[in-house]
């Protein structure tokens, strides 16, 4: 019996490691972002998953690679700035007023239809910041929708792959 008890911590550790490294299944969703017609600098844009309490869960996409300006995206910065994970694989160049960008968001399946929201926040130098330029429930139905913005984003059109 004592021999068996010696192995229990190792078995628990192995189980925990296997669980920690289980890949999360994701759904690829094309996301077309159309900005309003404004003049000035390009918009920094963040796409995040937030929970029902509007707490950040995960950053899906960052438009704007100059990290010196990230702190100007104040709500997201409170989340991202603490850890500063590497976001190179999910970032792209800013786009200016009237332009559009197409990206593919990798959305974890365990967040769809589970009470989470997709938040798009925007910031343009000397022109303002919208913490929730667009925010909507992360549902299967909404991942096929066109959603109007209230700041620098005219609309976002989602299209599952």
Secondary structure in CASP SS format (residue, H / E / C, confidence):
PFRMAT SS
TARGET T0000
AUTHOR 0000-0000-0000
METHOD secondary structure of the structure
MODEL  1
X C 1.00
X H 1.00
X H 1.00
X H 1.00
X H 1.00
X H 1.00
X H 1.00
X H 1.00
X H 1.00
X H 1.00
X H 1.00
X H 1.00
X H 1.00
X H 1.00
X H 1.00
X H 1.00
X H 1.00
X H 1.00
X H 1.00
X H 1.00
X C 1.00
X C 1.00
X C 1.00
X C 1.00
X C 1.00
X E 1.00
X E 1.00
X E 1.00
X E 1.00
X E 1.00
X E 1.00
X E 1.00
X E 1.00
X E 1.00
X E 1.00
X C 1.00
X C 1.00
X C 1.00
X C 1.00
X C 1.00
X C 1.00
X C 1.00
X E 1.00
X E 1.00
X E 1.00
X E 1.00
X E 1.00
X E 1.00
X E 1.00
X E 1.00
X C 1.00
X C 1.00
X C 1.00
X C 1.00
X C 1.00
X E 1.00
X E 1.00
X E 1.00
X E 1.00
X E 1.00
X E 1.00
X E 1.00
X E 1.00
X C 1.00
X C 1.00
X C 1.00
X H 1.00
X H 1.00
X H 1.00
X H 1.00
X H 1.00
X H 1.00
X C 1.00
X H 1.00
X H 1.00
X H 1.00
X H 1.00
X H 1.00
X H 1.00
X H 1.00
X H 1.00
X H 1.00
X H 1.00
X C 1.00
X C 1.00
X C 1.00
X C 1.00
X H 1.00
X H 1.00
X H 1.00
X E 1.00
X E 1.00
X C 1.00
X C 1.00
X E 1.00
X C 1.00
X C 1.00
X C 1.00
X C 1.00
X E 1.00
X E 1.00
X E 1.00
X E 1.00
X E 1.00
X E 1.00
X E 1.00
X E 1.00
X E 1.00
X H 1.00
X H 1.00
X H 1.00
X C 1.00
X C 1.00
X C 1.00
X C 1.00
X C 1.00
X E 1.00
X E 1.00
X E 1.00
X E 1.00
X E 1.00
X E 1.00
X E 1.00
X E 1.00
X C 1.00
X C 1.00
X C 1.00
X E 1.00
X E 1.00
X E 1.00
X E 1.00
X E 1.00
X E 1.00
X E 1.00
X E 1.00
X E 1.00
X E 1.00
X C 1.00
X C 1.00
X C 1.00
X C 1.00
X H 1.00
X H 1.00
X H 1.00
X C 1.00
X E 1.00
X E 1.00
X E 1.00
X C 1.00
X C 1.00
X C 1.00
X C 1.00
X E 1.00
X E 1.00
X E 1.00
X E 1.00
X E 1.00
X E 1.00
X E 1.00
X E 1.00
X C 1.00
END
